């Protein structure tokens, strides 16, 4: 199966997940990734660019080594996607509040020295960005239409607010990393589907 056919199938698969639905705000940083506004006034991201950026990020992560990557998110919906990502690739996860000094203060018990940081939202994960920047660690960031991305080395333009959308980004990233490594073929299924990456809402949260 050609790579082209493979990518067409993937596009079909992820279109319904809301991965390209942005917000009503666009920053100058995100303008190049936006195609149009929806009738509801939401800016839409270019899925082709998103998929290309996922390939770029996967190559970067593989070059550095997944064991040298930390994946951060202060956003609850990103917990399950990140846990699955780290389980499959052996990366380290930092969920919830990012403790000051994690990347910059060697005297702290929780200090770590990763070679690469992946964040889920530049707005929520601002502490991780500040510290990675100060420590000279490159940053890959999943960014929505309203995000400020001046400190990011690789931008993955995607909806980072929706549960299914954020699950899809992490699923695509794991898949691409495995393809780049030669551990998965373009037309092969992974052992987990997008649904497995999705943070489930409990009954209490719905009420």
LUMLUM-403058 format. One record per residue (C-alpha): residue number from 1; residue in three letters; chain; x, y, z. Coordinates in Angstrom, 1 decimal, m for minus. Layout:
<pts>
{NUM, "Ala", "A", {X, Y, Z}}
...
</pts>
This chain:
<pts>
{1, "Unk", "A", {0.0, 0.0, 0.0}}
{2, "Unk", "A", {1.4, 3.4, m0.9}}
{3, "Unk", "A", {2.1, 6.0, 1.6}}
{4, "Unk", "A", {m0.4, 8.3, m0.2}}
{5, "Unk", "A", {m3.2, 5.8, 0.3}}
{6, "Unk", "A", {m2.2, 5.3, 3.9}}
{7, "Unk", "A", {m2.4, 9.0, 4.7}}
{8, "Unk", "A", {m5.8, 9.3, 2.9}}
{9, "Unk", "A", {m7.2, 6.6, 5.2}}
{10, "Unk", "A", {m5.7, 8.3, 8.3}}
{11, "Unk", "A", {m7.2, 11.7, 7.2}}
{12, "Unk", "A", {m10.6, 10.1, 6.9}}
{13, "Unk", "A", {m10.2, 8.4, 10.3}}
{14, "Unk", "A", {m9.3, 11.6, 12.2}}
{15, "Unk", "A", {m11.5, 14.2, 10.4}}
{16, "Unk", "A", {m14.5, 13.4, 12.7}}
{17, "Unk", "A", {m12.5, 13.7, 15.9}}
{18, "Unk", "A", {m12.5, 17.5, 15.9}}
{19, "Unk", "A", {m8.7, 17.6, 15.7}}
{20, "Unk", "A", {m8.8, 20.7, 13.3}}
{21, "Unk", "A", {m11.5, 22.7, 15.1}}
{22, "Unk", "A", {m9.9, 25.7, 16.7}}
{23, "Unk", "A", {m11.3, 28.6, 18.8}}
{24, "Unk", "A", {m12.8, 32.0, 17.9}}
{25, "Unk", "A", {m9.4, 33.6, 18.4}}
{26, "Unk", "A", {m6.4, 33.4, 16.2}}
{27, "Unk", "A", {m2.9, 34.6, 17.1}}
{28, "Unk", "A", {m0.4, 35.8, 14.6}}
{29, "Unk", "A", {1.7, 32.7, 15.5}}
{30, "Unk", "A", {m1.1, 30.3, 14.4}}
{31, "Unk", "A", {m2.2, 32.2, 11.3}}
{32, "Unk", "A", {m0.1, 30.1, 8.9}}
{33, "Unk", "A", {m1.9, 26.9, 10.1}}
{34, "Unk", "A", {m5.5, 28.2, 9.7}}
{35, "Unk", "A", {m7.5, 27.5, 6.6}}
{36, "Unk", "A", {m10.8, 29.3, 7.3}}
{37, "Unk", "A", {m13.5, 30.1, 9.9}}
{38, "Unk", "A", {m16.4, 27.7, 10.3}}
{39, "Unk", "A", {m20.0, 29.1, 10.1}}
{40, "Unk", "A", {m20.0, 29.2, 13.9}}
{41, "Unk", "A", {m17.0, 31.5, 13.8}}
{42, "Unk", "A", {m14.4, 28.9, 14.9}}
{43, "Unk", "A", {m11.1, 29.0, 13.1}}
{44, "Unk", "A", {m10.2, 25.7, 11.4}}
{45, "Unk", "A", {m6.7, 24.3, 11.2}}
{46, "Unk", "A", {m5.2, 22.7, 8.1}}
{47, "Unk", "A", {m5.2, 19.0, 8.7}}
{48, "Unk", "A", {m2.5, 18.4, 6.0}}
{49, "Unk", "A", {m0.1, 20.7, 7.9}}
{50, "Unk", "A", {m1.0, 19.0, 11.2}}
{51, "Unk", "A", {m0.1, 15.6, 9.8}}
{52, "Unk", "A", {3.1, 16.9, 8.3}}
{53, "Unk", "A", {4.1, 18.4, 11.7}}
{54, "Unk", "A", {3.3, 15.1, 13.4}}
{55, "Unk", "A", {5.9, 13.5, 11.1}}
{56, "Unk", "A", {8.4, 16.2, 11.9}}
{57, "Unk", "A", {7.8, 15.8, 15.6}}
{58, "Unk", "A", {8.0, 12.0, 15.4}}
{59, "Unk", "A", {11.4, 12.2, 13.6}}
{60, "Unk", "A", {12.7, 14.7, 16.2}}
{61, "Unk", "A", {11.5, 12.5, 19.1}}
{62, "Unk", "A", {13.1, 9.4, 17.5}}
{63, "Unk", "A", {16.4, 11.2, 17.0}}
{64, "Unk", "A", {16.5, 12.3, 20.7}}
{65, "Unk", "A", {15.1, 8.9, 21.9}}
{66, "Unk", "A", {11.7, 8.5, 23.5}}
{67, "Unk", "A", {13.4, 7.6, 26.8}}
{68, "Unk", "A", {14.9, 11.2, 26.9}}
{69, "Unk", "A", {11.4, 12.8, 26.4}}
{70, "Unk", "A", {9.1, 14.1, 29.0}}
{71, "Unk", "A", {5.5, 14.7, 28.2}}
{72, "Unk", "A", {3.7, 17.3, 30.2}}
{73, "Unk", "A", {0.1, 18.5, 30.7}}
{74, "Unk", "A", {m1.7, 20.5, 33.3}}
{75, "Unk", "A", {m5.0, 19.6, 31.4}}
{76, "Unk", "A", {m7.0, 16.7, 32.7}}
{77, "Unk", "A", {m8.2, 15.5, 29.3}}
{78, "Unk", "A", {m4.6, 14.9, 28.3}}
{79, "Unk", "A", {m3.9, 12.4, 31.2}}
{80, "Unk", "A", {m5.0, 9.2, 29.4}}
{81, "Unk", "A", {m3.5, 10.1, 26.0}}
{82, "Unk", "A", {m0.2, 10.9, 27.7}}
{83, "Unk", "A", {m0.3, 7.7, 29.9}}
{84, "Unk", "A", {m0.9, 5.6, 26.8}}
{85, "Unk", "A", {1.9, 7.4, 24.9}}
{86, "Unk", "A", {4.4, 6.9, 27.7}}
{87, "Unk", "A", {3.3, 3.3, 28.2}}
{88, "Unk", "A", {4.0, 2.5, 24.5}}
{89, "Unk", "A", {7.2, 4.5, 24.1}}
{90, "Unk", "A", {8.8, 4.5, 27.5}}
{91, "Unk", "A", {8.8, 8.3, 27.9}}
{92, "Unk", "A", {8.4, 10.0, 31.3}}
{93, "Unk", "A", {5.1, 11.8, 32.1}}
{94, "Unk", "A", {4.5, 14.9, 34.2}}
{95, "Unk", "A", {0.8, 15.3, 34.7}}
{96, "Unk", "A", {m1.0, 18.0, 36.7}}
{97, "Unk", "A", {0.8, 21.0, 38.1}}
{98, "Unk", "A", {4.3, 21.5, 36.8}}
{99, "Unk", "A", {6.5, 21.9, 39.9}}
{100, "Unk", "A", {8.8, 24.9, 39.8}}
{101, "Unk", "A", {12.5, 23.9, 39.5}}
{102, "Unk", "A", {11.7, 20.5, 37.8}}
{103, "Unk", "A", {14.1, 21.3, 34.9}}
{104, "Unk", "A", {16.2, 24.1, 36.4}}
{105, "Unk", "A", {17.1, 23.3, 40.1}}
{106, "Unk", "A", {19.4, 20.2, 40.5}}
{107, "Unk", "A", {19.1, 20.3, 44.3}}
{108, "Unk", "A", {15.4, 19.4, 44.2}}
{109, "Unk", "A", {14.4, 15.7, 44.6}}
{110, "Unk", "A", {12.2, 15.8, 41.6}}
{111, "Unk", "A", {14.7, 17.5, 39.3}}
{112, "Unk", "A", {15.0, 15.8, 35.9}}
{113, "Unk", "A", {17.2, 16.4, 32.8}}
{114, "Unk", "A", {15.3, 15.4, 29.7}}
{115, "Unk", "A", {16.6, 16.2, 26.2}}
{116, "Unk", "A", {13.1, 17.1, 24.8}}
{117, "Unk", "A", {9.8, 18.3, 26.2}}
{118, "Unk", "A", {6.4, 17.7, 24.7}}
{119, "Unk", "A", {3.6, 19.9, 26.0}}
{120, "Unk", "A", {m0.2, 19.7, 25.4}}
{121, "Unk", "A", {m1.1, 23.4, 25.6}}
{122, "Unk", "A", {1.3, 26.4, 25.7}}
{123, "Unk", "A", {m1.2, 28.3, 27.8}}
{124, "Unk", "A", {m1.7, 25.6, 30.5}}
{125, "Unk", "A", {1.9, 24.4, 30.4}}
{126, "Unk", "A", {3.6, 27.8, 30.6}}
{127, "Unk", "A", {5.8, 26.8, 33.6}}
{128, "Unk", "A", {7.2, 23.8, 31.6}}
{129, "Unk", "A", {7.9, 26.1, 28.7}}
{130, "Unk", "A", {9.7, 28.7, 30.8}}
{131, "Unk", "A", {11.9, 26.1, 32.5}}
{132, "Unk", "A", {12.7, 24.1, 29.3}}
{133, "Unk", "A", {13.6, 27.4, 27.6}}
{134, "Unk", "A", {15.9, 28.4, 30.5}}
{135, "Unk", "A", {17.5, 25.0, 30.5}}
{136, "Unk", "A", {18.0, 25.0, 26.7}}
{137, "Unk", "A", {15.7, 22.0, 26.2}}
{138, "Unk", "A", {13.8, 22.0, 22.9}}
{139, "Unk", "A", {10.0, 22.0, 23.1}}
{140, "Unk", "A", {7.3, 20.4, 20.9}}
{141, "Unk", "A", {3.9, 21.8, 21.6}}
{142, "Unk", "A", {0.4, 21.0, 20.5}}
{143, "Unk", "A", {m1.1, 24.4, 19.8}}
{144, "Unk", "A", {m4.6, 25.7, 19.1}}
{145, "Unk", "A", {m5.5, 28.7, 17.0}}
{146, "Unk", "A", {m5.4, 31.0, 20.1}}
{147, "Unk", "A", {m2.0, 29.9, 21.4}}
{148, "Unk", "A", {1.2, 31.8, 21.6}}
{149, "Unk", "A", {4.0, 29.6, 20.3}}
{150, "Unk", "A", {7.1, 31.9, 20.2}}
{151, "Unk", "A", {9.0, 29.5, 22.5}}
{152, "Unk", "A", {8.2, 26.3, 20.7}}
{153, "Unk", "A", {10.7, 24.5, 18.4}}
{154, "Unk", "A", {8.1, 22.3, 16.7}}
{155, "Unk", "A", {4.4, 23.3, 16.6}}
{156, "Unk", "A", {1.7, 20.7, 16.1}}
{157, "Unk", "A", {m1.4, 22.7, 15.1}}
{158, "Unk", "A", {m4.4, 20.9, 16.6}}
{159, "Unk", "A", {m7.4, 21.3, 18.8}}
{160, "Unk", "A", {m5.9, 20.8, 22.3}}
{161, "Unk", "A", {m9.1, 21.3, 24.2}}
{162, "Unk", "A", {m11.3, 18.5, 23.0}}
{163, "Unk", "A", {m11.1, 15.1, 24.7}}
{164, "Unk", "A", {m11.2, 13.1, 21.4}}
{165, "Unk", "A", {m9.0, 15.6, 19.6}}
{166, "Unk", "A", {m6.1, 15.5, 22.1}}
{167, "Unk", "A", {m6.4, 11.7, 22.2}}
{168, "Unk", "A", {m6.1, 11.7, 18.4}}
{169, "Unk", "A", {m3.0, 13.8, 18.4}}
{170, "Unk", "A", {m1.2, 11.5, 20.8}}
{171, "Unk", "A", {m2.4, 8.5, 19.0}}
{172, "Unk", "A", {m1.1, 9.8, 15.6}}
{173, "Unk", "A", {2.2, 10.7, 17.2}}
{174, "Unk", "A", {2.8, 7.2, 18.7}}
{175, "Unk", "A", {1.8, 5.7, 15.4}}
{176, "Unk", "A", {4.1, 7.9, 13.4}}
{177, "Unk", "A", {7.0, 7.2, 15.8}}
{178, "Unk", "A", {6.5, 3.5, 15.4}}
{179, "Unk", "A", {6.3, 3.8, 11.6}}
{180, "Unk", "A", {9.5, 5.9, 11.5}}
{181, "Unk", "A", {11.2, 3.2, 13.6}}
{182, "Unk", "A", {10.1, 0.5, 11.2}}
{183, "Unk", "A", {8.1, m1.2, 14.0}}
{184, "Unk", "A", {4.7, m0.5, 12.3}}
{185, "Unk", "A", {3.7, m0.4, 8.6}}
{186, "Unk", "A", {1.7, 2.5, 7.2}}
{187, "Unk", "A", {m1.3, 0.3, 6.6}}
{188, "Unk", "A", {m1.0, m1.7, 9.9}}
{189, "Unk", "A", {m3.2, m1.2, 12.9}}
{190, "Unk", "A", {m1.7, m0.4, 16.3}}
{191, "Unk", "A", {m2.7, m2.4, 19.3}}
{192, "Unk", "A", {m4.6, 0.6, 20.6}}
{193, "Unk", "A", {m7.3, 2.7, 18.8}}
{194, "Unk", "A", {m8.0, 6.4, 19.3}}
{195, "Unk", "A", {m10.7, 5.5, 21.8}}
{196, "Unk", "A", {m8.2, 3.8, 24.0}}
{197, "Unk", "A", {m6.2, 7.1, 24.2}}
{198, "Unk", "A", {m9.3, 9.1, 25.2}}
{199, "Unk", "A", {m9.8, 10.3, 28.8}}
{200, "Unk", "A", {m13.2, 8.9, 29.9}}
{201, "Unk", "A", {m15.6, 11.3, 31.7}}
{202, "Unk", "A", {m17.0, 9.9, 34.9}}
{203, "Unk", "A", {m20.7, 10.2, 35.7}}
{204, "Unk", "A", {m20.0, 12.8, 38.4}}
{205, "Unk", "A", {m18.3, 15.1, 35.9}}
{206, "Unk", "A", {m21.3, 15.0, 33.6}}
{207, "Unk", "A", {m23.7, 16.1, 36.3}}
</pts>
